[in-house]
Amino acid sequence: MNYDNIDTPVYICEEKLLEKNLKLLDYVQKQSGAKIILALKGFAMHSTFSLVKKYLKGCTASGLHEAKLAHEYFKGEVHTYSPSFKDTDIAEIAKISNYIVFNSSSQLIKYKDIVKNINPTISISLRINPEVSFSPKEIYNPCGLYSRLGVTIANFDESVMQYIDGLNFHALCEQNVDALEEVLFKFEANFSKYFKNLKYINFGGGHHITKQGYDVDKLI
């Protein structure tokens, strides 16, 4: 390709490199039994979805419009998380999502019956703040001091366990598996007593799996 002949501005995606990355992610899925989904916040080029969905199971959306993009174009699982859902959006989100993640116990209590009445098969989970992160910059640290992203152990309301299928955390920012390992130690120390009743745990994003030198075997 002669890049000099391309009119700009334009986004260019090298499909061979994209598929190389997707095959690595699929290898991790098959070897570990884990499920890997596409974060639309990081990559939403829907012209590539026909390729991406050959390897990944679905998308994670950060609100109504990303959920609609996933539902209409990707046509896989739709996982929707927002720090705070809107009354005006929640019904449509529930209708098109397979999984919904609440950021706080209060949001979960407020909307759990609404989403279940609209979509009885929807899976409900709660975001946890493990209170440990190795984010390279504090501005990107979702577990930083005074963060309101997720529920800390001190503010965890055990009564919500009867309503949820899973727990979520997100603490990484383009990092290697050693950072994940440290987060998991803290997460397990605080919340492992609740694991036995869960169907799944979502490890969030920020895993730089395709970076040269990433310890894929340790991740698996």
C-alpha positions, -999 to +999 in steps of 0.1 A: +000+000+000+012+035-009+003+056+021+011+088+001-020+082-021-044+081+009-066+111+015-064+121+052-078+123+078-085+085+078-081+055+101-062+026+087-063-009+103-039-036+091-061-066+091-032-091+092-019-076+124-054-074+139-060-111+131-026-120+146-036-103+178-071-120+178-055-154+173-034-149+204-064-138+224-083-168+211-054-190+222-057-176+257-094-183+257-090-219+246-061-227+270-076-211+300-114-215+296-118-177+301-139-155+278-124-124+262-146-096+250-139-065+230-139-031+250-156-007+226-142+022+247-108+012+233-117-001+198-150+005+181-141+002+144-172-017+134-160-023+099-137-049+114-164-066+135-169-094+110-133-104+116-132-098+154-163-118+161-147-149+146-125-149+177-140-129+205-173-136+223-188-102+225-183-066+235-183-045+267-201-012+264-199+019+286-234+031+280-265+029+258-249+039+224-220+015+227-245-013+237-265-005+206-234-007+185-225-041+199-260-054+196-266-042+160-231-047+145-212-072+165-242-095+173-224-113+202-227-110+239-233-075+252-219-065+286-228-030+297-212-011+325-217+025+335-206+044+367-242+056+368-271+045+346-298+070+336-335+064+342-341+073+305-316+046+293-319+017+316-349+000+299-333-001+264-300-011+279-316-040+297-334-051+266-303-055+244-277-065+271-268-100+282-248-088+312-252-055+332-227-043+357-236-019+384-210+004+400-226+006+434-250-012+456-275+017+455-276+015+416-280-022+418-309-020+442-325+008+422-325-010+389-324-048+396-361-054+393-365-031+363-339-049+343-351-084+353-387-076+344-376-064+310-350-091+304-354-121+328-322-138+314-300-108+320-270-114+342-263-089+370-229-081+385-213-056+407-181-037+402-156-040+430-127-017+439-098-039+449-080-008+463-047-018+446-035-008+412-002-003+394-014+022+369+016+039+353-002+073+358-024+082+387-049+099+363-056+065+348-059+047+382-094+035+388-085+024+423-069+057+433-076+076+465-112+088+466-121+068+435-158+061+431-153+034+405-165+002+422-173-008+458-146-011+484-147-039+510-155-013+537-186-003+518-196-037+506-233-046+514-235-084+517-272-083+512-268-077+475-252-111+469-287-126+466-292-105+434-259-109+416-243-135+394-208-121+392-183-096+404-162-073+383-130-054+389-109-032+366-075-020+379-050-023+350-038+001+323-019-017+295+001-038+319+017-072+322+004-102+341+025-095+372+003-064+379-028-086+376-014-111+400-010-085+427-045-072+422-059-107+424-041-113+457-059-083+472-092-091+455-092-127+468-081-116+503-111-093+505-139-110+485-131-147+481-156-157+508-183-146+483-170-166+453-188-199+459-222-184+449-209-167+417-212-178+381-182-157+370-157-130+378-147-104+353-111-092+354-117-060+336-094-045+309-059-031+307-042-065+300-015-058+274-016-094+261-004-087+226+026-066+237+060-083+230+073-099+262+039-103+278+038-135+299+009-153+282+015-186+298+014-171+333-019-153+324-034-187+313 
